[in-house]
């Protein structure tokens, strides 16, 4: 049995969302005439002076035979939560109808028999558009037409809502508060290792949660890349990471890149800890693989490069012209819903000219769709403007992908990339972590460069 099986935050998060989605469908199917359920993506739920925090509203009508779902649009959202063109296009792609004469929110009307479909769309809007990391971060109000407002349970045990803040009495009390705060994320009390820390696997990353003995502080830290082979490049990359990420600090310690964030716990706020932990875990999983490709080494839960006889890049390398490469990428993206830079570079045959040619076409497409969107706005055709915005967002994603692929191709050409670019790692499947061979990070001895 894997050392961390059952404690993977990524897997536990998916299970929590599946359970919440099922309970949500049950509640929505029983709303009846006049029943209203509001899911808030931020606390406190409801409107502030300058507008609302993100929300999804589900209501029953037509004698309870129909359901309406609504996702908060810019007409109601506070400016700091306003949806950009890409977010609006994503909501339409998820199946929501764009705001118009019928509603100032994104909306959809379905028969009550489609409650499951509406629950899926609501959860995807909360996760993919508003960035809600876990059902534990939601606040939900259920208004029954025959009763007062009641609380929709977002956890399996219908547990009490966390108090906003608690002043810990001592270290042991703080440890107990941390365990209780993380229980909704894992579905059970978190396990501790021999040092008393809580290991949290997430994809290819492994983060630790430690209660500091000397002060009311929680230390969240982990190895991003272990066994770095290009230390000079790693020093540069650490500075870039520190420039681009405010709330996580990156350090180069010997041949490891380590990340750390400190959470003040005087007073202790459970939501704050959960948000910082899920955010940092996802961030390390996001940057780890590409960083390993640039500086050599591997992520905490990744495979050893020596264990793989051939790389995906080598297997996917083809020789083609820019037009064929771009068509191939668009078809692959449509089939899989997402590509990475290494696969894109392989489709382009690791040929710089092919990548640049495809990139030029993407930029031309962006310019054309941007001009069409502005023209539609000018003549008042909002439906056409939204369609153009969706196309613009899609081409923008392809442009960003090709730019990342270009970087890999150039680094390989000038010999600055590690062997992993030619004999790379295959990323382990999410939810199937392997025992890490990396040494334990020592965040208290950080000596890396900073900007």
C-alpha positions in Angstrom: 0.0 0.0 0.0 1.3 3.4 -0.9 2.6 5.4 2.0 0.2 8.3 1.3 -2.8 6.4 0.0 -6.0 7.9 1.4 -4.3 11.2 2.3 -4.0 12.7 -1.1 -5.6 16.1 -1.1 -6.2 16.1 -4.8 -8.1 12.8 -4.6 -10.0 13.8 -1.4 -11.0 17.1 -3.0 -12.5 15.2 -6.0 -14.4 12.9 -3.8 -15.7 15.8 -1.7 -16.9 17.5 -4.9 -18.6 14.3 -6.1 -20.4 13.9 -2.8 -21.4 17.5 -2.8 -22.7 17.4 -6.3 -24.9 14.4 -5.5 -26.3 16.1 -2.4 -26.9 19.2 -4.4 -28.8 17.4 -7.1 -31.0 15.8 -4.4 -31.7 19.2 -2.9 -32.4 20.9 -6.2 -34.7 18.2 -7.3 -36.8 18.8 -4.2 -36.9 22.6 -4.3 -40.6 22.8 -5.4 -42.4 25.9 -6.3 -40.7 29.0 -4.8 -37.8 27.1 -3.3 -34.5 28.9 -3.7 -30.9 27.7 -3.1 -28.0 30.2 -3.2 -24.4 28.9 -3.2 -21.9 31.6 -2.3 -18.3 31.4 -3.5 -17.2 33.9 -0.9 -17.9 34.7 2.7 -20.0 36.6 3.8 -22.7 35.4 1.5 -24.7 38.2 -0.1 -24.1 41.8 -1.3 -21.5 44.3 -0.1 -21.7 48.0 -0.6 -20.2 47.8 -4.1 -21.9 44.6 -5.3 -22.2 40.9 -4.6 -19.6 38.2 -4.1 -19.8 35.3 -6.7 -22.8 33.0 -6.4 -25.0 30.4 -8.1 -28.8 30.6 -7.6 -31.1 27.7 -8.1 -34.9 28.0 -7.9 -38.0 26.0 -8.6 -41.0 27.3 -10.5 -44.0 26.2 -12.7 -45.5 24.3 -9.8 -42.1 22.7 -9.1 -41.9 21.1 -12.5 -39.1 23.4 -13.8 -35.8 24.7 -12.4 -33.9 27.8 -13.1 -30.2 28.1 -12.5 -28.4 31.4 -12.5 -24.7 32.3 -12.2 -23.9 35.8 -11.0 -23.1 38.2 -13.9 -21.3 41.5 -13.9 -24.6 43.4 -13.4 -24.5 42.2 -9.8 -20.9 41.3 -9.0 -18.7 43.7 -7.1 -15.9 45.2 -9.4 -13.2 43.0 -7.7 -15.2 39.9 -8.8 -16.1 41.0 -12.3 -15.9 38.4 -15.0 -13.5 39.0 -17.9 -14.1 37.9 -21.5 -12.6 34.5 -20.9 -14.7 33.7 -17.8 -17.9 34.7 -19.6 -16.9 32.6 -22.6 -16.3 29.6 -20.3 -19.7 29.9 -18.7 -21.3 29.8 -22.2 -19.2 26.8 -23.1 -20.4 25.1 -19.9 -24.0 25.5 -21.2 -25.2 28.7 -19.4 -27.1 31.2 -21.5 -25.5 34.7 -21.6 -27.3 37.6 -19.9 -29.9 39.4 -21.9 -33.5 40.6 -21.7 -34.6 37.6 -19.8 -31.9 37.8 -17.0 -28.9 39.9 -16.1 -27.2 36.8 -14.9 -26.1 33.8 -16.9 -29.1 31.4 -16.7 -30.7 28.1 -17.8 -34.2 26.7 -17.4 -34.6 22.9 -17.3 -37.2 20.4 -16.3 -36.9 19.1 -12.7 -35.9 15.7 -14.2 -32.6 17.5 -15.3 -31.6 18.4 -11.7 -28.4 16.3 -12.0 -27.4 18.3 -15.1 -28.0 21.6 -13.3 -26.0 20.4 -10.3 -23.0 19.5 -12.6 -23.2 22.9 -14.3 -23.4 24.7 -11.0 -20.4 22.9 -9.6 -18.3 23.5 -12.7 -19.1 27.2 -12.6 -18.1 27.4 -8.9 -14.8 25.5 -9.5 -13.7 26.5 -13.0 -14.9 30.1 -13.2 -14.9 31.3 -9.6 -12.0 29.1 -8.4 -13.7 27.5 -5.3 -11.1 25.0 -4.3 -13.3 22.8 -2.1 -17.0 22.5 -1.0 -15.8 23.5 2.5 -15.3 27.1 1.2 -18.9 27.4 0.1 -21.7 29.1 2.0 -25.2 28.0 1.1 -28.7 29.2 2.0 -31.8 27.2 1.2 -35.1 29.0 1.4 -38.0 26.7 1.7 -41.4 28.3 0.7 -43.0 26.7 3.8 -40.2 27.5 6.3 -37.4 29.9 7.2 -33.9 29.8 5.7 -32.1 26.6 6.5 -28.5 25.6 5.9 -27.6 23.2 3.1 -24.8 20.9 4.4 -21.7 21.1 2.4 -20.0 18.4 4.4 -21.0 14.7 4.8 -21.4 15.0 8.6 -23.5 18.2 8.5 -21.0 19.6 10.9 -21.2 23.0 12.5 -19.8 26.0 10.7 -16.3 27.0 11.8 -16.1 30.1 14.1 -14.6 33.0 12.3 -11.5 33.1 14.6 -10.1 31.3 17.7 -7.2 32.4 19.9 -5.2 29.2 20.6 -4.4 28.5 24.3 -1.1 26.7 23.5 0.7 24.6 20.9 -1.4 21.5 21.5 -4.6 23.5 21.2 -3.4 25.0 17.9 -2.6 21.5 16.6 -6.1 20.4 17.5 -7.5 23.4 15.7 -5.4 22.6 12.6 -6.6 19.0 12.6 -10.2 20.1 12.8 -9.8 22.7 10.1 -8.3 20.2 7.6 -10.8 17.4 8.4 -13.4 18.7 5.8 -10.7 18.6 3.1 -9.7 14.9 3.7 -13.1 13.6 5.0 -11.3 12.4 8.2 -8.8 13.6 10.7 -5.4 14.2 8.9 -2.6 11.8 9.6 0.8 13.0 11.0 4.2 11.7 10.2 7.0 10.9 12.7 7.9 14.6 13.0 4.3 15.5 13.8 3.8 17.2 10.5 0.8 16.6 8.1 1.9 15.4 4.7 -0.4 16.6 1.9 0.1 15.0 -1.5 -1.5 16.9 -4.5 -0.8 15.6 -8.0 3.0 15.6 -8.3 3.6 17.8 -5.3 4.0 17.0 -1.6 3.3 19.7 0.9 3.8 19.6 4.7 1.8 21.4 7.4 3.7 22.1 10.6 2.6 23.9 13.7 5.6 26.0 14.9 6.6 25.4 18.5 8.0 28.9 19.3 5.1 31.0 18.0 1.4 30.8 17.0 2.4 30.2 13.3 1.6 27.5 10.9 4.4 26.6 8.4 3.3 25.2 5.0 6.3 24.0 3.0 7.5 21.4 0.5 10.1 20.5 -2.1 9.2 21.7 -5.6 12.1 20.1 -7.4 14.7 17.7 -6.0 18.1 16.8 -7.5 18.5 20.0 -9.5 21.3 19.6 -12.1 21.5 23.2 -13.4 22.1 25.2 -10.2 22.8 28.5 -12.1 19.5 28.2 -14.0 17.7 27.2 -10.8 18.9 30.4 -9.1 17.4 32.5 -11.9 14.2 30.5 -11.9 13.8 31.0 -8.1 14.0 34.7 -8.5 11.4 34.6 -11.3 9.1 32.6 -9.1 9.5 35.0 -6.2 8.7 37.9 -8.5 5.5 36.3 -9.9 4.1 34.7 -6.7 3.3 37.0 -3.8 2.1 34.6 -1.1 4.6 31.7 -1.6 8.3 32.1 -1.1 10.8 30.0 -3.1 14.3 29.1 -2.1 17.3 27.2 -3.5 18.8 25.0 -0.8 21.7 22.8 -2.1 20.1 21.0 -5.0 16.5 21.5 -4.1 14.0 24.2 -4.8 11.8 24.6 -1.7 8.6 26.6 -1.3 7.2 28.0 1.9 4.4 30.1 3.3 3.7 31.1 6.9 0.1 31.4 8.2 -0.4 33.6 11.3 -2.5 31.8 13.9 -3.2 34.5 16.4 -6.1 34.3 16.1 -6.5 31.1 14.1 -9.0 31.1 11.2 -9.9 27.7 9.7 -10.9 29.1 6.3 -7.6 31.0 6.0 -5.6 27.8 6.6 -7.6 25.8 4.1 -7.4 28.4 1.5 -3.6 28.8 1.9 -3.0 25.0 1.9 -5.1 24.2 -1.2 -3.7 27.2 -3.0 -0.1 26.3 -2.3 -0.6 22.6 -3.1 -2.2 23.5 -6.5 0.6 26.0 -7.2 3.4 23.6 -6.6 1.7 21.0 -8.7 1.3 23.6 -11.4 4.9 24.9 -11.5 6.8 21.8 -10.5 6.9 19.8 -13.8 7.9 22.7 -16.0 10.5 23.9 -13.4 11.9 20.4 -13.3 12.2 20.4 -17.1 14.1 23.7 -17.0 16.5 23.0 -14.2 16.8 19.2 -14.1 15.7 17.0 -11.3 12.1 15.9 -10.5 9.1 16.8 -8.5 8.3 15.3 -5.1 6.0 12.6 -6.4 7.2 12.3 -9.9 9.1 9.4 -11.6 12.9 9.3 -11.7 14.0 10.2 -15.2 16.3 7.3 -15.3 13.3 4.9 -15.0 11.8 6.0 -18.3 13.6 4.6 -21.5 11.9 7.0 -23.9 10.2 10.3 -23.5 6.8 11.5 -24.6 8.6 14.2 -26.5 10.6 11.7 -28.5 7.6 9.6 -29.2 5.5 12.5 -30.3 8.1 14.3 -32.5 6.9 14.7 -36.0 8.1 16.8 -39.0 5.5 19.1 -40.4 4.7 22.6 -41.6 3.1 25.3 -39.4 -0.3 24.9 -40.9 -0.4 21.2 -40.3 1.0 21.5 -36.8 -1.6 24.1 -35.9 -4.4 22.0 -37.3 -3.1 19.0 -35.3 -3.0 21.0 -32.1 -6.5 22.3 -32.5 -7.9 18.8 -33.1 -6.0 17.4 -30.1 -7.2 20.2 -27.9 -10.8 19.7 -29.0 -10.5 16.0 -28.2 -8.7 16.2 -24.8 -9.7 19.7 -23.6 -6.1 20.6 -22.8 -2.6 20.3 -24.0 0.8 20.9 -22.4 3.9 22.6 -23.8 6.0 19.5 -24.3 3.3 17.8 -26.4 2.8 21.0 -28.5 6.6 21.2 -29.1 6.6 17.5 -30.2 3.7 18.1 -32.6 5.9 20.9 -34.1 8.8 18.5 -34.4 10.8 20.6 -31.9 11.3 22.9 -34.9 11.6 26.6 -34.0 10.4 27.8 -37.4 7.3 25.6 -37.3 6.4 26.9 -33.8 7.0 30.5 -34.9 4.8 30.0 -38.0 2.0 28.5 -36.0 2.4 31.3 -33.4 2.1 34.0 -36.1 -1.1 32.5 -37.3 -2.6 32.4 -33.8 -1.7 36.1 -33.3 -3.3 37.0 -36.6 -6.4 35.1 -35.6 -6.5 36.9 -32.2 -6.2 40.3 -34.0 -9.0 39.4 -36.4 -11.4 38.2 -33.7 -10.6 41.2 -31.5 -11.5 43.5 -34.4 -14.7 41.6 -35.0 -15.7 41.7 -31.4 -15.2 45.5 -31.3 -17.2 45.9 -34.5 -20.1 43.9 -33.0 -20.0 46.0 -29.8 -20.1 49.1 -31.9 -23.2 48.1 -33.8 -24.9 46.8 -30.7 -24.9 43.1 -31.6 -24.0 41.7 -28.1 -24.7 38.1 -29.2 -22.1 38.3 -32.0 -19.7 40.1 -29.6 -19.9 37.3 -27.1 -19.3 34.7 -29.9 -16.3 36.7 -31.0 -15.0 36.9 -27.4 -15.2 33.1 -27.1 -13.1 32.7 -30.3 -10.7 35.3 -29.1 -10.3 33.5 -25.7 -9.7 30.1 -27.4 -7.0 31.5 -29.8 -5.4 33.2 -26.8 -5.0 29.9 -25.0 -3.4 28.4 -28.1 -1.0 31.4 -28.3 0.0 30.9 -24.7 0.6 27.2 -25.3 2.8 27.8 -28.3 4.8 30.4 -26.4 5.6 27.9 -23.7 6.4 25.3 -26.4 8.8 27.8 -28.1 10.6 28.2 -24.8 11.2 24.5 -24.6 12.4 24.3 -28.2 14.9 27.2 -27.7 16.2 25.8 -24.4 16.8 22.5 -26.0 18.5 24.1 -29.0 21.0 26.1 -26.9 21.7 23.2 -24.6 20.3 24.8 -21.5 17.5 22.3 -21.0 18.2 19.1 -18.9 18.2 15.7 -20.4 14.6 15.5 -19.3 13.7 17.4 -22.5 14.8 14.5 -24.6 14.3 11.7 -22.1 11.6 13.3 -20.0 9.3 12.2 -17.2 5.8 11.0 -17.8 3.8 12.8 -15.2 2.1 10.4 -12.7 -1.7 10.3 -12.9 -3.5 12.6 -10.5 -4.7 10.7 -7.5 -2.1 8.0 -7.8 0.9 9.4 -5.9 4.1 7.4 -5.5 6.4 7.2 -2.5 8.7 10.2 -2.7 12.4 9.6 -2.9 13.2 13.2 -2.2 14.9 14.3 1.0 12.9 16.1 3.7 12.9 19.9 3.2 14.4 22.0 5.9 12.6 25.4 5.6 14.3 26.9 8.7 17.7 26.9 6.8 16.7 28.7 3.7 19.6 30.5 2.1 18.4 31.0 -1.5 18.6 34.2 -3.5 15.8 36.7 -3.5 15.0 39.7 -5.8 
